[in-house]
Amino acid sequence: MFPASSGSKKGFLSVIFCRDFLIFLFINYFPNLFLFFHLFSISFSSLFSSFFYFFSNPFFILFPFSRLHTVPEMYFNQLQ
């Protein structure tokens, strides 16, 4: 009844969950480090892949722009 690729799909979803959990930790506890990795990953990716990254992210879907807009503000406030 289930396709043969269901195991690989579960592994892929667990990788996405681990990635999103690490991103959640970066946003809440290491905002400068999150901003660095975030800008670094976007600068070396195409527009489509960054678009797919945001909208495949469960934290982004559940909490859209809840903390993301505060990360650059916190970063630039520390520079001043």
Chimera marker file (.cmm) of the C-alpha trace (Angstrom):
<marker_set name="trace">
<marker id="1" x="0.000" y="0.000" z="0.000" r="1" g="1" b="0" radius="0.5"/>
<marker id="2" x="2.880" y="2.354" z="0.754" r="1" g="1" b="0" radius="0.5"/>
<marker id="3" x="5.466" y="3.155" z="-1.908" r="1" g="1" b="0" radius="0.5"/>
<marker id="4" x="8.890" y="1.580" z="-1.713" r="1" g="1" b="0" radius="0.5"/>
<marker id="5" x="10.508" y="4.974" z="-1.117" r="1" g="1" b="0" radius="0.5"/>
<marker id="6" x="8.676" y="5.618" z="2.155" r="1" g="1" b="0" radius="0.5"/>
<marker id="7" x="11.790" y="4.761" z="4.176" r="1" g="1" b="0" radius="0.5"/>
<marker id="8" x="13.925" y="7.251" z="2.324" r="1" g="1" b="0" radius="0.5"/>
<marker id="9" x="11.174" y="9.825" z="2.703" r="1" g="1" b="0" radius="0.5"/>
<marker id="10" x="11.208" y="9.303" z="6.472" r="1" g="1" b="0" radius="0.5"/>
<marker id="11" x="14.969" y="9.755" z="6.494" r="1" g="1" b="0" radius="0.5"/>
<marker id="12" x="14.642" y="12.916" z="4.435" r="1" g="1" b="0" radius="0.5"/>
<marker id="13" x="12.003" y="14.293" z="6.805" r="1" g="1" b="0" radius="0.5"/>
<marker id="14" x="14.174" y="13.526" z="9.819" r="1" g="1" b="0" radius="0.5"/>
<marker id="15" x="17.077" y="15.383" z="8.184" r="1" g="1" b="0" radius="0.5"/>
<marker id="16" x="14.782" y="18.360" z="7.548" r="1" g="1" b="0" radius="0.5"/>
<marker id="17" x="13.579" y="18.259" z="11.155" r="1" g="1" b="0" radius="0.5"/>
<marker id="18" x="17.141" y="18.172" z="12.513" r="1" g="1" b="0" radius="0.5"/>
<marker id="19" x="18.111" y="21.049" z="10.214" r="1" g="1" b="0" radius="0.5"/>
<marker id="20" x="15.103" y="23.094" z="11.313" r="1" g="1" b="0" radius="0.5"/>
<marker id="21" x="15.768" y="22.362" z="14.962" r="1" g="1" b="0" radius="0.5"/>
<marker id="22" x="19.340" y="23.626" z="14.568" r="1" g="1" b="0" radius="0.5"/>
<marker id="23" x="18.039" y="26.724" z="12.778" r="1" g="1" b="0" radius="0.5"/>
<marker id="24" x="15.570" y="27.243" z="15.631" r="1" g="1" b="0" radius="0.5"/>
<marker id="25" x="18.461" y="27.105" z="18.116" r="1" g="1" b="0" radius="0.5"/>
<marker id="26" x="20.497" y="29.523" z="15.997" r="1" g="1" b="0" radius="0.5"/>
<marker id="27" x="17.615" y="32.005" z="15.852" r="1" g="1" b="0" radius="0.5"/>
<marker id="28" x="16.947" y="31.921" z="19.584" r="1" g="1" b="0" radius="0.5"/>
<marker id="29" x="20.381" y="31.490" z="21.140" r="1" g="1" b="0" radius="0.5"/>
<marker id="30" x="23.001" y="32.429" z="18.517" r="1" g="1" b="0" radius="0.5"/>
<marker id="31" x="21.448" y="35.173" z="16.363" r="1" g="1" b="0" radius="0.5"/>
<marker id="32" x="24.729" y="36.533" z="14.998" r="1" g="1" b="0" radius="0.5"/>
<marker id="33" x="25.910" y="33.076" z="14.013" r="1" g="1" b="0" radius="0.5"/>
<marker id="34" x="22.525" y="32.344" z="12.450" r="1" g="1" b="0" radius="0.5"/>
<marker id="35" x="22.699" y="35.565" z="10.454" r="1" g="1" b="0" radius="0.5"/>
<marker id="36" x="26.183" y="34.722" z="9.191" r="1" g="1" b="0" radius="0.5"/>
<marker id="37" x="25.257" y="31.203" z="8.054" r="1" g="1" b="0" radius="0.5"/>
<marker id="38" x="21.956" y="32.410" z="6.657" r="1" g="1" b="0" radius="0.5"/>
<marker id="39" x="23.546" y="35.114" z="4.503" r="1" g="1" b="0" radius="0.5"/>
<marker id="40" x="26.362" y="32.769" z="3.500" r="1" g="1" b="0" radius="0.5"/>
<marker id="41" x="23.938" y="30.066" z="2.336" r="1" g="1" b="0" radius="0.5"/>
<marker id="42" x="21.734" y="32.492" z="0.411" r="1" g="1" b="0" radius="0.5"/>
<marker id="43" x="24.674" y="34.149" z="-1.324" r="1" g="1" b="0" radius="0.5"/>
<marker id="44" x="25.772" y="30.798" z="-2.769" r="1" g="1" b="0" radius="0.5"/>
<marker id="45" x="22.328" y="29.560" z="-3.779" r="1" g="1" b="0" radius="0.5"/>
<marker id="46" x="19.933" y="30.449" z="-6.532" r="1" g="1" b="0" radius="0.5"/>
<marker id="47" x="16.693" y="32.332" z="-6.002" r="1" g="1" b="0" radius="0.5"/>
<marker id="48" x="14.609" y="29.197" z="-6.488" r="1" g="1" b="0" radius="0.5"/>
<marker id="49" x="16.515" y="27.136" z="-3.936" r="1" g="1" b="0" radius="0.5"/>
<marker id="50" x="16.287" y="29.868" z="-1.293" r="1" g="1" b="0" radius="0.5"/>
<marker id="51" x="12.556" y="30.215" z="-2.034" r="1" g="1" b="0" radius="0.5"/>
<marker id="52" x="12.110" y="26.442" z="-1.650" r="1" g="1" b="0" radius="0.5"/>
<marker id="53" x="14.208" y="26.479" z="1.535" r="1" g="1" b="0" radius="0.5"/>
<marker id="54" x="11.978" y="29.006" z="3.257" r="1" g="1" b="0" radius="0.5"/>
<marker id="55" x="8.674" y="27.467" z="2.287" r="1" g="1" b="0" radius="0.5"/>
<marker id="56" x="9.783" y="23.898" z="3.052" r="1" g="1" b="0" radius="0.5"/>
<marker id="57" x="10.773" y="24.997" z="6.546" r="1" g="1" b="0" radius="0.5"/>
<marker id="58" x="8.091" y="24.044" z="9.115" r="1" g="1" b="0" radius="0.5"/>
<marker id="59" x="9.221" y="26.724" z="11.558" r="1" g="1" b="0" radius="0.5"/>
<marker id="60" x="8.844" y="29.347" z="8.852" r="1" g="1" b="0" radius="0.5"/>
<marker id="61" x="5.351" y="28.094" z="8.000" r="1" g="1" b="0" radius="0.5"/>
<marker id="62" x="4.254" y="27.915" z="11.648" r="1" g="1" b="0" radius="0.5"/>
<marker id="63" x="5.855" y="31.187" z="12.743" r="1" g="1" b="0" radius="0.5"/>
<marker id="64" x="6.300" y="33.380" z="9.663" r="1" g="1" b="0" radius="0.5"/>
<marker id="65" x="8.691" y="36.262" z="10.348" r="1" g="1" b="0" radius="0.5"/>
<marker id="66" x="8.242" y="35.854" z="14.108" r="1" g="1" b="0" radius="0.5"/>
<marker id="67" x="11.949" y="36.171" z="14.940" r="1" g="1" b="0" radius="0.5"/>
<marker id="68" x="13.578" y="36.492" z="11.525" r="1" g="1" b="0" radius="0.5"/>
<marker id="69" x="13.047" y="40.239" z="11.263" r="1" g="1" b="0" radius="0.5"/>
<marker id="70" x="14.655" y="40.842" z="14.655" r="1" g="1" b="0" radius="0.5"/>
<marker id="71" x="17.911" y="39.057" z="13.807" r="1" g="1" b="0" radius="0.5"/>
<marker id="72" x="19.333" y="41.785" z="11.495" r="1" g="1" b="0" radius="0.5"/>
<marker id="73" x="18.205" y="44.478" z="13.945" r="1" g="1" b="0" radius="0.5"/>
<marker id="74" x="20.019" y="42.784" z="16.814" r="1" g="1" b="0" radius="0.5"/>
<marker id="75" x="23.084" y="42.295" z="14.635" r="1" g="1" b="0" radius="0.5"/>
<marker id="76" x="23.295" y="45.911" z="13.471" r="1" g="1" b="0" radius="0.5"/>
<marker id="77" x="22.527" y="47.265" z="16.939" r="1" g="1" b="0" radius="0.5"/>
<marker id="78" x="25.582" y="45.451" z="18.265" r="1" g="1" b="0" radius="0.5"/>
<marker id="79" x="27.740" y="46.956" z="15.519" r="1" g="1" b="0" radius="0.5"/>
<marker id="80" x="26.866" y="50.510" z="16.504" r="1" g="1" b="0" radius="0.5"/>
<link id1="1" id2="2" r="1" g="1" b="0" radius="0.2"/>
<link id1="2" id2="3" r="1" g="1" b="0" radius="0.2"/>
<link id1="3" id2="4" r="1" g="1" b="0" radius="0.2"/>
<link id1="4" id2="5" r="1" g="1" b="0" radius="0.2"/>
<link id1="5" id2="6" r="1" g="1" b="0" radius="0.2"/>
<link id1="6" id2="7" r="1" g="1" b="0" radius="0.2"/>
<link id1="7" id2="8" r="1" g="1" b="0" radius="0.2"/>
<link id1="8" id2="9" r="1" g="1" b="0" radius="0.2"/>
<link id1="9" id2="10" r="1" g="1" b="0" radius="0.2"/>
<link id1="10" id2="11" r="1" g="1" b="0" radius="0.2"/>
<link id1="11" id2="12" r="1" g="1" b="0" radius="0.2"/>
<link id1="12" id2="13" r="1" g="1" b="0" radius="0.2"/>
<link id1="13" id2="14" r="1" g="1" b="0" radius="0.2"/>
<link id1="14" id2="15" r="1" g="1" b="0" radius="0.2"/>
<link id1="15" id2="16" r="1" g="1" b="0" radius="0.2"/>
<link id1="16" id2="17" r="1" g="1" b="0" radius="0.2"/>
<link id1="17" id2="18" r="1" g="1" b="0" radius="0.2"/>
<link id1="18" id2="19" r="1" g="1" b="0" radius="0.2"/>
<link id1="19" id2="20" r="1" g="1" b="0" radius="0.2"/>
<link id1="20" id2="21" r="1" g="1" b="0" radius="0.2"/>
<link id1="21" id2="22" r="1" g="1" b="0" radius="0.2"/>
<link id1="22" id2="23" r="1" g="1" b="0" radius="0.2"/>
<link id1="23" id2="24" r="1" g="1" b="0" radius="0.2"/>
<link id1="24" id2="25" r="1" g="1" b="0" radius="0.2"/>
<link id1="25" id2="26" r="1" g="1" b="0" radius="0.2"/>
<link id1="26" id2="27" r="1" g="1" b="0" radius="0.2"/>
<link id1="27" id2="28" r="1" g="1" b="0" radius="0.2"/>
<link id1="28" id2="29" r="1" g="1" b="0" radius="0.2"/>
<link id1="29" id2="30" r="1" g="1" b="0" radius="0.2"/>
<link id1="30" id2="31" r="1" g="1" b="0" radius="0.2"/>
<link id1="31" id2="32" r="1" g="1" b="0" radius="0.2"/>
<link id1="32" id2="33" r="1" g="1" b="0" radius="0.2"/>
<link id1="33" id2="34" r="1" g="1" b="0" radius="0.2"/>
<link id1="34" id2="35" r="1" g="1" b="0" radius="0.2"/>
<link id1="35" id2="36" r="1" g="1" b="0" radius="0.2"/>
<link id1="36" id2="37" r="1" g="1" b="0" radius="0.2"/>
<link id1="37" id2="38" r="1" g="1" b="0" radius="0.2"/>
<link id1="38" id2="39" r="1" g="1" b="0" radius="0.2"/>
<link id1="39" id2="40" r="1" g="1" b="0" radius="0.2"/>
<link id1="40" id2="41" r="1" g="1" b="0" radius="0.2"/>
<link id1="41" id2="42" r="1" g="1" b="0" radius="0.2"/>
<link id1="42" id2="43" r="1" g="1" b="0" radius="0.2"/>
<link id1="43" id2="44" r="1" g="1" b="0" radius="0.2"/>
<link id1="44" id2="45" r="1" g="1" b="0" radius="0.2"/>
<link id1="45" id2="46" r="1" g="1" b="0" radius="0.2"/>
<link id1="46" id2="47" r="1" g="1" b="0" radius="0.2"/>
<link id1="47" id2="48" r="1" g="1" b="0" radius="0.2"/>
<link id1="48" id2="49" r="1" g="1" b="0" radius="0.2"/>
<link id1="49" id2="50" r="1" g="1" b="0" radius="0.2"/>
<link id1="50" id2="51" r="1" g="1" b="0" radius="0.2"/>
<link id1="51" id2="52" r="1" g="1" b="0" radius="0.2"/>
<link id1="52" id2="53" r="1" g="1" b="0" radius="0.2"/>
<link id1="53" id2="54" r="1" g="1" b="0" radius="0.2"/>
<link id1="54" id2="55" r="1" g="1" b="0" radius="0.2"/>
<link id1="55" id2="56" r="1" g="1" b="0" radius="0.2"/>
<link id1="56" id2="57" r="1" g="1" b="0" radius="0.2"/>
<link id1="57" id2="58" r="1" g="1" b="0" radius="0.2"/>
<link id1="58" id2="59" r="1" g="1" b="0" radius="0.2"/>
<link id1="59" id2="60" r="1" g="1" b="0" radius="0.2"/>
<link id1="60" id2="61" r="1" g="1" b="0" radius="0.2"/>
<link id1="61" id2="62" r="1" g="1" b="0" radius="0.2"/>
<link id1="62" id2="63" r="1" g="1" b="0" radius="0.2"/>
<link id1="63" id2="64" r="1" g="1" b="0" radius="0.2"/>
<link id1="64" id2="65" r="1" g="1" b="0" radius="0.2"/>
<link id1="65" id2="66" r="1" g="1" b="0" radius="0.2"/>
<link id1="66" id2="67" r="1" g="1" b="0" radius="0.2"/>
<link id1="67" id2="68" r="1" g="1" b="0" radius="0.2"/>
<link id1="68" id2="69" r="1" g="1" b="0" radius="0.2"/>
<link id1="69" id2="70" r="1" g="1" b="0" radius="0.2"/>
<link id1="70" id2="71" r="1" g="1" b="0" radius="0.2"/>
<link id1="71" id2="72" r="1" g="1" b="0" radius="0.2"/>
<link id1="72" id2="73" r="1" g="1" b="0" radius="0.2"/>
<link id1="73" id2="74" r="1" g="1" b="0" radius="0.2"/>
<link id1="74" id2="75" r="1" g="1" b="0" radius="0.2"/>
<link id1="75" id2="76" r="1" g="1" b="0" radius="0.2"/>
<link id1="76" id2="77" r="1" g="1" b="0" radius="0.2"/>
<link id1="77" id2="78" r="1" g="1" b="0" radius="0.2"/>
<link id1="78" id2="79" r="1" g="1" b="0" radius="0.2"/>
<link id1="79" id2="80" r="1" g="1" b="0" radius="0.2"/>
</marker_set>
